[in-house]
Each structure stands twice: as C-alpha cells, then as structure tokens.
Amino acid sequence: MVEYGNGIGEGAGGQVGGGGGGGAGVNSDWGAAIGHAANDAVNTLAALPAWQLALIVVLVIGGLIVLRRAF
C-alpha cells in the first residue's frame, strides 16, 4: 500500500511505523482539531495583558459600529 502513503506502516515487520504518519489514508479528527483550536485561542487570550484585552474590546466594538453603518 505504498501508493496510499502507508509504505512504512505496512513494512516487513508488521506495524513498523507505529501510528498515523500523515498520509492520504489517515483519517483526521475534525472535532478534536476544532476543540484544540478553541482551546489555543482561549489560552492566548488568557495570557494577554489587560491593556491588550481592552484594546481588542475597543476594536471589536468599533468594528461592529462600522459594520452597522455599512449595512
């Protein structure tokens, strides 16, 4: 099955590769990926100083006002 990206995993010794190696035949867990992305975003926001959080809030509110006036 080398043509599907499983050349090492299907070697002479059985499961030589050990696990998913990121080939065409590997399934992706989209639910876990979305959960990890949300977790990373929350951790990033939690690590920001207070002045940066305040700046983000002001920019988001300003952006919402601009969108409201555009429509």
PDB file of N, CA, C and O in Angstrom:
ATOM      1  N   MET A   1       0.809  -1.192   0.000  1.00  0.00           N
ATOM      2  CA  MET A   1       0.000   0.000   0.000  1.00  0.00           C
ATOM      3  C   MET A   1       0.855   1.259   0.000  1.00  0.00           C
ATOM      4  O   MET A   1       0.467   2.267   0.590  1.00  0.00           O
ATOM      5  N   VAL A   2       1.993   1.217  -0.642  1.00  0.00           N
ATOM      6  CA  VAL A   2       2.869   2.372  -0.666  1.00  0.00           C
ATOM      7  C   VAL A   2       2.211   3.529  -1.394  1.00  0.00           C
ATOM      8  O   VAL A   2       2.442   4.687  -1.045  1.00  0.00           O
ATOM      9  N   GLU A   3       1.401   3.243  -2.391  1.00  0.00           N
ATOM     10  CA  GLU A   3       0.791   4.314  -3.161  1.00  0.00           C
ATOM     11  C   GLU A   3      -0.211   5.117  -2.355  1.00  0.00           C
ATOM     12  O   GLU A   3      -0.599   6.204  -2.784  1.00  0.00           O
ATOM     13  N   TYR A   4      -0.649   4.618  -1.189  1.00  0.00           N
ATOM     14  CA  TYR A   4      -1.582   5.353  -0.340  1.00  0.00           C
ATOM     15  C   TYR A   4      -0.891   5.963   0.870  1.00  0.00           C
ATOM     16  O   TYR A   4      -1.574   6.392   1.800  1.00  0.00           O
ATOM     17  N   GLY A   5       0.423   6.017   0.894  1.00  0.00           N
ATOM     18  CA  GLY A   5       1.142   6.654   1.970  1.00  0.00           C
ATOM     19  C   GLY A   5       1.424   5.750   3.151  1.00  0.00           C
ATOM     20  O   GLY A   5       1.804   6.246   4.212  1.00  0.00           O
ATOM     21  N   ASN A   6       1.254   4.444   3.013  1.00  0.00           N
ATOM     22  CA  ASN A   6       1.457   3.523   4.124  1.00  0.00           C
ATOM     23  C   ASN A   6       2.668   2.625   3.905  1.00  0.00           C
ATOM     24  O   ASN A   6       2.650   1.468   4.326  1.00  0.00           O
ATOM     25  N   GLY A   7       3.704   3.118   3.269  1.00  0.00           N
ATOM     26  CA  GLY A   7       4.866   2.296   2.980  1.00  0.00           C
ATOM     27  C   GLY A   7       5.578   1.822   4.231  1.00  0.00           C
ATOM     28  O   GLY A   7       5.959   0.654   4.310  1.00  0.00           O
ATOM     29  N   ILE A   8       5.769   2.692   5.210  1.00  0.00           N
ATOM     30  CA  ILE A   8       6.469   2.322   6.435  1.00  0.00           C
ATOM     31  C   ILE A   8       5.554   1.518   7.353  1.00  0.00           C
ATOM     32  O   ILE A   8       5.989   0.527   7.939  1.00  0.00           O
ATOM     33  N   GLY A   9       4.306   1.924   7.487  1.00  0.00           N
ATOM     34  CA  GLY A   9       3.382   1.258   8.388  1.00  0.00           C
ATOM     35  C   GLY A   9       3.089  -0.172   7.994  1.00  0.00           C
ATOM     36  O   GLY A   9       2.740  -0.983   8.852  1.00  0.00           O
ATOM     37  N   GLU A  10       3.219  -0.504   6.727  1.00  0.00           N
ATOM     38  CA  GLU A  10       2.928  -1.854   6.233  1.00  0.00           C
ATOM     39  C   GLU A  10       4.224  -2.582   5.891  1.00  0.00           C
ATOM     40  O   GLU A  10       4.248  -3.386   4.958  1.00  0.00           O
ATOM     41  N   GLY A  11       5.299  -2.315   6.629  1.00  0.00           N
ATOM     42  CA  GLY A  11       6.607  -2.896   6.328  1.00  0.00           C
ATOM     43  C   GLY A  11       6.681  -4.382   6.643  1.00  0.00           C
ATOM     44  O   GLY A  11       5.691  -4.999   7.036  1.00  0.00           O
ATOM     45  N   ALA A  12       7.874  -4.947   6.465  1.00  0.00           N
ATOM     46  CA  ALA A  12       8.076  -6.391   6.649  1.00  0.00           C
ATOM     47  C   ALA A  12       7.879  -6.820   8.091  1.00  0.00           C
ATOM     48  O   ALA A  12       7.525  -7.972   8.343  1.00  0.00           O
ATOM     49  N   GLY A  13       8.097  -5.928   9.037  1.00  0.00           N
ATOM     50  CA  GLY A  13       7.949  -6.267  10.450  1.00  0.00           C
ATOM     51  C   GLY A  13       6.570  -5.993  10.999  1.00  0.00           C
ATOM     52  O   GLY A  13       6.399  -5.931  12.216  1.00  0.00           O
ATOM     53  N   GLY A  14       5.592  -5.827  10.150  1.00  0.00           N
ATOM     54  CA  GLY A  14       4.245  -5.511  10.622  1.00  0.00           C
ATOM     55  C   GLY A  14       4.080  -4.020  10.768  1.00  0.00           C
ATOM     56  O   GLY A  14       4.389  -3.268   9.844  1.00  0.00           O
ATOM     57  N   GLN A  15       3.601  -3.580  11.909  1.00  0.00           N
ATOM     58  CA  GLN A  15       3.412  -2.149  12.150  1.00  0.00           C
ATOM     59  C   GLN A  15       4.745  -1.521  12.540  1.00  0.00           C
ATOM     60  O   GLN A  15       5.000  -1.281  13.720  1.00  0.00           O
ATOM     61  N   VAL A  16       5.573  -1.262  11.571  1.00  0.00           N
ATOM     62  CA  VAL A  16       6.881  -0.689  11.837  1.00  0.00           C
ATOM     63  C   VAL A  16       6.751   0.787  12.201  1.00  0.00           C
ATOM     64  O   VAL A  16       7.472   1.286  13.065  1.00  0.00           O
ATOM     65  N   GLY A  17       5.830   1.478  11.539  1.00  0.00           N
ATOM     66  CA  GLY A  17       5.708   2.922  11.734  1.00  0.00           C
ATOM     67  C   GLY A  17       5.140   3.313  13.076  1.00  0.00           C
ATOM     68  O   GLY A  17       5.461   4.394  13.571  1.00  0.00           O
ATOM     69  N   GLY A  18       4.328   2.505  13.679  1.00  0.00           N
ATOM     70  CA  GLY A  18       3.799   2.794  14.991  1.00  0.00           C
ATOM     71  C   GLY A  18       2.455   3.478  14.995  1.00  0.00           C
ATOM     72  O   GLY A  18       1.659   3.202  15.893  1.00  0.00           O
ATOM     73  N   GLY A  19       2.149   4.334  14.074  1.00  0.00           N
ATOM     74  CA  GLY A  19       0.862   5.021  14.098  1.00  0.00           C
ATOM     75  C   GLY A  19       0.711   5.925  12.907  1.00  0.00           C
ATOM     76  O   GLY A  19       1.524   5.900  11.983  1.00  0.00           O
ATOM     77  N   GLY A  20      -0.340   6.731  12.932  1.00  0.00           N
ATOM     78  CA  GLY A  20      -0.649   7.595  11.816  1.00  0.00           C
ATOM     79  C   GLY A  20       0.504   8.497  11.450  1.00  0.00           C
ATOM     80  O   GLY A  20       1.022   9.232  12.291  1.00  0.00           O
ATOM     81  N   GLY A  21       0.904   8.442  10.207  1.00  0.00           N
ATOM     82  CA  GLY A  21       2.039   9.222   9.770  1.00  0.00           C
ATOM     83  C   GLY A  21       1.678  10.397   8.909  1.00  0.00           C
ATOM     84  O   GLY A  21       2.567  11.055   8.370  1.00  0.00           O
ATOM     85  N   GLY A  22       0.418  10.684   8.760  1.00  0.00           N
ATOM     86  CA  GLY A  22       0.018  11.830   7.968  1.00  0.00           C
ATOM     87  C   GLY A  22       0.049  11.579   6.483  1.00  0.00           C
ATOM     88  O   GLY A  22       0.635  12.363   5.737  1.00  0.00           O
ATOM     89  N   GLY A  23      -0.552  10.530   6.045  1.00  0.00           N
ATOM     90  CA  GLY A  23      -0.613  10.234   4.622  1.00  0.00           C
ATOM     91  C   GLY A  23      -2.024  10.393   4.103  1.00  0.00           C
ATOM     92  O   GLY A  23      -2.899  10.910   4.797  1.00  0.00           O
ATOM     93  N   ALA A  24      -2.241   9.945   2.872  1.00  0.00           N
ATOM     94  CA  ALA A  24      -3.555  10.069   2.264  1.00  0.00           C
ATOM     95  C   ALA A  24      -4.562   9.132   2.912  1.00  0.00           C
ATOM     96  O   ALA A  24      -5.762   9.403   2.870  1.00  0.00           O
ATOM     97  N   GLY A  25      -4.111   8.046   3.506  1.00  0.00           N
ATOM     98  CA  GLY A  25      -5.026   7.088   4.090  1.00  0.00           C
ATOM     99  C   GLY A  25      -5.310   7.319   5.557  1.00  0.00           C
ATOM    100  O   GLY A  25      -5.971   6.491   6.184  1.00  0.00           O
ATOM    101  N   VAL A  26      -4.832   8.419   6.133  1.00  0.00           N
ATOM    102  CA  VAL A  26      -5.016   8.678   7.557  1.00  0.00           C
ATOM    103  C   VAL A  26      -6.252   9.532   7.755  1.00  0.00           C
ATOM    104  O   VAL A  26      -6.421  10.555   7.093  1.00  0.00           O
ATOM    105  N   ASN A  27      -7.132   9.104   8.683  1.00  0.00           N
ATOM    106  CA  ASN A  27      -8.328   9.877   8.998  1.00  0.00           C
ATOM    107  C   ASN A  27      -7.986  11.030   9.923  1.00  0.00           C
ATOM    108  O   ASN A  27      -7.168  10.890  10.833  1.00  0.00           O
ATOM    109  N   SER A  28      -8.618  12.171   9.683  1.00  0.00           N
ATOM    110  CA  SER A  28      -8.423  13.336  10.538  1.00  0.00           C
ATOM    111  C   SER A  28      -9.622  13.481  11.460  1.00  0.00           C
ATOM    112  O   SER A  28     -10.763  13.293  11.038  1.00  0.00           O
ATOM    113  N   ASP A  29      -9.367  13.811  12.704  1.00  0.00           N
ATOM    114  CA  ASP A  29     -10.430  14.026  13.667  1.00  0.00           C
ATOM    115  C   ASP A  29     -10.734  15.520  13.719  1.00  0.00           C
ATOM    116  O   ASP A  29     -10.098  16.265  14.464  1.00  0.00           O
ATOM    117  N   TRP A  30     -11.716  15.952  12.916  1.00  0.00           N
ATOM    118  CA  TRP A  30     -12.034  17.367  12.815  1.00  0.00           C
ATOM    119  C   TRP A  30     -12.581  17.920  14.115  1.00  0.00           C
ATOM    120  O   TRP A  30     -12.313  19.073  14.453  1.00  0.00           O
ATOM    121  N   GLY A  31     -13.342  17.125  14.851  1.00  0.00           N
ATOM    122  CA  GLY A  31     -13.877  17.593  16.125  1.00  0.00           C
ATOM    123  C   GLY A  31     -12.776  17.922  17.107  1.00  0.00           C
ATOM    124  O   GLY A  31     -12.836  18.940  17.797  1.00  0.00           O
ATOM    125  N   ALA A  32     -11.768  17.066  17.176  1.00  0.00           N
ATOM    126  CA  ALA A  32     -10.641  17.326  18.073  1.00  0.00           C
ATOM    127  C   ALA A  32      -9.837  18.531  17.603  1.00  0.00           C
ATOM    128  O   ALA A  32      -9.359  19.314  18.423  1.00  0.00           O
ATOM    129  N   ALA A  33      -9.684  18.688  16.293  1.00  0.00           N
ATOM    130  CA  ALA A  33      -8.930  19.824  15.766  1.00  0.00           C
ATOM    131  C   ALA A  33      -9.622  21.146  16.101  1.00  0.00           C
ATOM    132  O   ALA A  33      -8.961  22.127  16.444  1.00  0.00           O
ATOM    133  N   ILE A  34     -10.951  21.170  16.000  1.00  0.00           N
ATOM    134  CA  ILE A  34     -11.688  22.387  16.333  1.00  0.00           C
ATOM    135  C   ILE A  34     -11.590  22.669  17.828  1.00  0.00           C
ATOM    136  O   ILE A  34     -11.447  23.818  18.245  1.00  0.00           O
ATOM    137  N   GLY A  35     -11.669  21.613  18.627  1.00  0.00           N
ATOM    138  CA  GLY A  35     -11.535  21.780  20.069  1.00  0.00           C
ATOM    139  C   GLY A  35     -10.163  22.304  20.465  1.00  0.00           C
ATOM    140  O   GLY A  35     -10.050  23.160  21.342  1.00  0.00           O
ATOM    141  N   HIS A  36      -9.115  21.788  19.815  1.00  0.00           N
ATOM    142  CA  HIS A  36      -7.760  22.264  20.098  1.00  0.00           C
ATOM    143  C   HIS A  36      -7.591  23.721  19.669  1.00  0.00           C
ATOM    144  O   HIS A  36      -6.924  24.496  20.354  1.00  0.00           O
ATOM    145  N   ALA A  37      -8.189  24.094  18.541  1.00  0.00           N
ATOM    146  CA  ALA A  37      -8.085  25.481  18.073  1.00  0.00           C
ATOM    147  C   ALA A  37      -8.783  26.431  19.046  1.00  0.00           C
ATOM    148  O   ALA A  37      -8.261  27.505  19.344  1.00  0.00           O
ATOM    149  N   ALA A  38      -9.957  26.041  19.540  1.00  0.00           N
ATOM    150  CA  ALA A  38     -10.668  26.876  20.509  1.00  0.00           C
ATOM    151  C   ALA A  38      -9.880  26.972  21.812  1.00  0.00           C
ATOM    152  O   ALA A  38      -9.796  28.044  22.412  1.00  0.00           O
ATOM    153  N   ASN A  39      -9.310  25.864  22.243  1.00  0.00           N
ATOM    154  CA  ASN A  39      -8.515  25.865  23.467  1.00  0.00           C
ATOM    155  C   ASN A  39      -7.290  26.766  23.326  1.00  0.00           C
ATOM    156  O   ASN A  39      -6.952  27.504  24.251  1.00  0.00           O
ATOM    157  N   ASP A  40      -6.628  26.708  22.176  1.00  0.00           N
ATOM    158  CA  ASP A  40      -5.465  27.564  21.938  1.00  0.00           C
ATOM    159  C   ASP A  40      -5.861  29.049  21.929  1.00  0.00           C
ATOM    160  O   ASP A  40      -5.123  29.893  22.436  1.00  0.00           O
ATOM    161  N   ALA A  41      -7.031  29.362  21.349  1.00  0.00           N
ATOM    162  CA  ALA A  41      -7.485  30.750  21.312  1.00  0.00           C
ATOM    163  C   ALA A  41      -7.777  31.263  22.719  1.00  0.00           C
ATOM    164  O   ALA A  41      -7.419  32.393  23.051  1.00  0.00           O
ATOM    165  N   VAL A  42      -8.419  30.448  23.543  1.00  0.00           N
ATOM    166  CA  VAL A  42      -8.710  30.855  24.921  1.00  0.00           C
ATOM    167  C   VAL A  42      -7.420  31.037  25.710  1.00  0.00           C
ATOM    168  O   VAL A  42      -7.291  31.991  26.477  1.00  0.00           O
ATOM    169  N   ASN A  43      -6.468  30.132  25.528  1.00  0.00           N
ATOM    170  CA  ASN A  43      -5.189  30.260  26.231  1.00  0.00           C
ATOM    171  C   ASN A  43      -4.426  31.510  25.797  1.00  0.00           C
ATOM    172  O   ASN A  43      -3.776  32.158  26.617  1.00  0.00           O
ATOM    173  N   THR A  44      -4.504  31.845  24.524  1.00  0.00           N
ATOM    174  CA  THR A  44      -3.839  33.043  24.029  1.00  0.00           C
ATOM    175  C   THR A  44      -4.462  34.293  24.637  1.00  0.00           C
ATOM    176  O   THR A  44      -3.748  35.198  25.068  1.00  0.00           O
ATOM    177  N   LEU A  45      -5.798  34.346  24.671  1.00  0.00           N
ATOM    178  CA  LEU A  45      -6.471  35.500  25.268  1.00  0.00           C
ATOM    179  C   LEU A  45      -6.190  35.596  26.762  1.00  0.00           C
ATOM    180  O   LEU A  45      -6.042  36.697  27.294  1.00  0.00           O
ATOM    181  N   ALA A  46      -6.116  34.471  27.434  1.00  0.00           N
ATOM    182  CA  ALA A  46      -5.862  34.480  28.875  1.00  0.00           C
ATOM    183  C   ALA A  46      -4.451  34.966  29.193  1.00  0.00           C
ATOM    184  O   ALA A  46      -4.210  35.475  30.287  1.00  0.00           O
ATOM    185  N   ALA A  47      -3.534  34.821  28.272  1.00  0.00           N
ATOM    186  CA  ALA A  47      -2.149  35.220  28.504  1.00  0.00           C
ATOM    187  C   ALA A  47      -1.879  36.683  28.164  1.00  0.00           C
ATOM    188  O   ALA A  47      -0.790  37.187  28.439  1.00  0.00           O
ATOM    189  N   LEU A  48      -2.859  37.376  27.569  1.00  0.00           N
ATOM    190  CA  LEU A  48      -2.640  38.769  27.179  1.00  0.00           C
ATOM    191  C   LEU A  48      -2.726  39.693  28.386  1.00  0.00           C
ATOM    192  O   LEU A  48      -3.483  39.429  29.320  1.00  0.00           O
ATOM    193  N   PRO A  49      -1.952  40.779  28.371  1.00  0.00           N
ATOM    194  CA  PRO A  49      -2.072  41.783  29.429  1.00  0.00           C
ATOM    195  C   PRO A  49      -3.411  42.527  29.334  1.00  0.00           C
ATOM    196  O   PRO A  49      -4.080  42.493  28.301  1.00  0.00           O
ATOM    197  N   ALA A  50      -3.781  43.188  30.412  1.00  0.00           N
ATOM    198  CA  ALA A  50      -5.082  43.858  30.480  1.00  0.00           C
ATOM    199  C   ALA A  50      -5.225  44.946  29.413  1.00  0.00           C
ATOM    200  O   ALA A  50      -6.310  45.114  28.857  1.00  0.00           O
ATOM    201  N   TRP A  51      -4.160  45.683  29.119  1.00  0.00           N
ATOM    202  CA  TRP A  51      -4.276  46.767  28.142  1.00  0.00           C
ATOM    203  C   TRP A  51      -4.530  46.226  26.741  1.00  0.00           C
ATOM    204  O   TRP A  51      -5.220  46.865  25.946  1.00  0.00           O
ATOM    205  N   GLN A  52      -3.980  45.056  26.432  1.00  0.00           N
ATOM    206  CA  GLN A  52      -4.238  44.469  25.118  1.00  0.00           C
ATOM    207  C   GLN A  52      -5.666  43.934  25.024  1.00  0.00           C
ATOM    208  O   GLN A  52      -6.300  44.039  23.975  1.00  0.00           O
ATOM    209  N   LEU A  53      -6.168  43.366  26.110  1.00  0.00           N
ATOM    210  CA  LEU A  53      -7.558  42.912  26.109  1.00  0.00           C
ATOM    211  C   LEU A  53      -8.510  44.088  25.934  1.00  0.00           C
ATOM    212  O   LEU A  53      -9.490  43.993  25.195  1.00  0.00           O
ATOM    213  N   ALA A  54      -8.221  45.204  26.617  1.00  0.00           N
ATOM    214  CA  ALA A  54      -9.051  46.396  26.476  1.00  0.00           C
ATOM    215  C   ALA A  54      -9.002  46.930  25.050  1.00  0.00           C
ATOM    216  O   ALA A  54     -10.021  47.361  24.511  1.00  0.00           O
ATOM    217  N   LEU A  55      -7.819  46.902  24.437  1.00  0.00           N
ATOM    218  CA  LEU A  55      -7.683  47.354  23.058  1.00  0.00           C
ATOM    219  C   LEU A  55      -8.490  46.470  22.105  1.00  0.00           C
ATOM    220  O   LEU A  55      -9.124  46.972  21.178  1.00  0.00           O
ATOM    221  N   ILE A  56      -8.465  45.170  22.331  1.00  0.00           N
ATOM    222  CA  ILE A  56      -9.240  44.239  21.492  1.00  0.00           C
ATOM    223  C   ILE A  56     -10.728  44.525  21.629  1.00  0.00           C
ATOM    224  O   ILE A  56     -11.451  44.527  20.633  1.00  0.00           O
ATOM    225  N   VAL A  57     -11.199  44.769  22.859  1.00  0.00           N
ATOM    226  CA  VAL A  57     -12.620  45.065  23.074  1.00  0.00           C
ATOM    227  C   VAL A  57     -13.014  46.345  22.342  1.00  0.00           C
ATOM    228  O   VAL A  57     -14.063  46.392  21.700  1.00  0.00           O
ATOM    229  N   VAL A  58     -12.185  47.378  22.431  1.00  0.00           N
ATOM    230  CA  VAL A  58     -12.472  48.638  21.752  1.00  0.00           C
ATOM    231  C   VAL A  58     -12.493  48.438  20.240  1.00  0.00           C
ATOM    232  O   VAL A  58     -13.365  48.976  19.559  1.00  0.00           O
ATOM    233  N   LEU A  59     -11.548  47.676  19.711  1.00  0.00           N
ATOM    234  CA  LEU A  59     -11.507  47.433  18.264  1.00  0.00           C
ATOM    235  C   LEU A  59     -12.704  46.623  17.782  1.00  0.00           C
ATOM    236  O   LEU A  59     -13.250  46.901  16.715  1.00  0.00           O
ATOM    237  N   VAL A  60     -13.118  45.621  18.560  1.00  0.00           N
ATOM    238  CA  VAL A  60     -14.286  44.815  18.174  1.00  0.00           C
ATOM    239  C   VAL A  60     -15.545  45.673  18.178  1.00  0.00           C
ATOM    240  O   VAL A  60     -16.350  45.595  17.249  1.00  0.00           O
ATOM    241  N   ILE A  61     -15.724  46.494  19.219  1.00  0.00           N
ATOM    242  CA  ILE A  61     -16.904  47.369  19.271  1.00  0.00           C
ATOM    243  C   ILE A  61     -16.866  48.374  18.124  1.00  0.00           C
ATOM    244  O   ILE A  61     -17.890  48.631  17.491  1.00  0.00           O
ATOM    245  N   GLY A  62     -15.696  48.941  17.853  1.00  0.00           N
ATOM    246  CA  GLY A  62     -15.573  49.870  16.723  1.00  0.00           C
ATOM    247  C   GLY A  62     -15.869  49.194  15.397  1.00  0.00           C
ATOM    248  O   GLY A  62     -16.512  49.786  14.529  1.00  0.00           O
ATOM    249  N   GLY A  63     -15.408  47.962  15.230  1.00  0.00           N
ATOM    250  CA  GLY A  63     -15.702  47.226  14.001  1.00  0.00           C
ATOM    251  C   GLY A  63     -17.178  46.930  13.838  1.00  0.00           C
ATOM    252  O   GLY A  63     -17.711  46.986  12.729  1.00  0.00           O
ATOM    253  N   LEU A  64     -17.847  46.611  14.951  1.00  0.00           N
ATOM    254  CA  LEU A  64     -19.293  46.364  14.882  1.00  0.00           C
ATOM    255  C   LEU A  64     -20.060  47.636  14.524  1.00  0.00           C
ATOM    256  O   LEU A  64     -21.051  47.573  13.796  1.00  0.00           O
ATOM    257  N   ILE A  65     -19.612  48.796  15.027  1.00  0.00           N
ATOM    258  CA  ILE A  65     -20.253  50.053  14.682  1.00  0.00           C
ATOM    259  C   ILE A  65     -20.066  50.353  13.194  1.00  0.00           C
ATOM    260  O   ILE A  65     -21.001  50.794  12.526  1.00  0.00           O
ATOM    261  N   VAL A  66     -18.867  50.116  12.677  1.00  0.00           N
ATOM    262  CA  VAL A  66     -18.611  50.352  11.249  1.00  0.00           C
ATOM    263  C   VAL A  66     -19.461  49.413  10.401  1.00  0.00           C
ATOM    264  O   VAL A  66     -20.019  49.838   9.390  1.00  0.00           O
ATOM    265  N   LEU A  67     -19.571  48.145  10.792  1.00  0.00           N
ATOM    266  CA  LEU A  67     -20.425  47.214  10.033  1.00  0.00           C
ATOM    267  C   LEU A  67     -21.888  47.612  10.076  1.00  0.00           C
ATOM    268  O   LEU A  67     -22.601  47.481   9.082  1.00  0.00           O
ATOM    269  N   ARG A  68     -22.333  48.095  11.217  1.00  0.00           N
ATOM    270  CA  ARG A  68     -23.740  48.501  11.337  1.00  0.00           C
ATOM    271  C   ARG A  68     -24.047  49.667  10.407  1.00  0.00           C
ATOM    272  O   ARG A  68     -25.106  49.715   9.782  1.00  0.00           O
ATOM    273  N   ARG A  69     -23.101  50.613  10.323  1.00  0.00           N
ATOM    274  CA  ARG A  69     -23.330  51.765   9.451  1.00  0.00           C
ATOM    275  C   ARG A  69     -23.204  51.392   7.973  1.00  0.00           C
ATOM    276  O   ARG A  69     -23.805  52.036   7.113  1.00  0.00           O
ATOM    277  N   ALA A  70     -22.419  50.346   7.683  1.00  0.00           N
ATOM    278  CA  ALA A  70     -22.246  49.936   6.281  1.00  0.00           C
ATOM    279  C   ALA A  70     -23.504  49.279   5.742  1.00  0.00           C
ATOM    280  O   ALA A  70     -23.790  49.361   4.547  1.00  0.00           O
ATOM    281  N   PHE A  71     -24.260  48.623   6.626  1.00  0.00           N
ATOM    282  CA  PHE A  71     -25.474  47.953   6.167  1.00  0.00           C
ATOM    283  C   PHE A  71     -26.634  48.743   6.596  1.00  0.00           C
ATOM    284  O   PHE A  71     -27.773  48.367   6.319  1.00  0.00           O
TER     285      PHE A  71
END
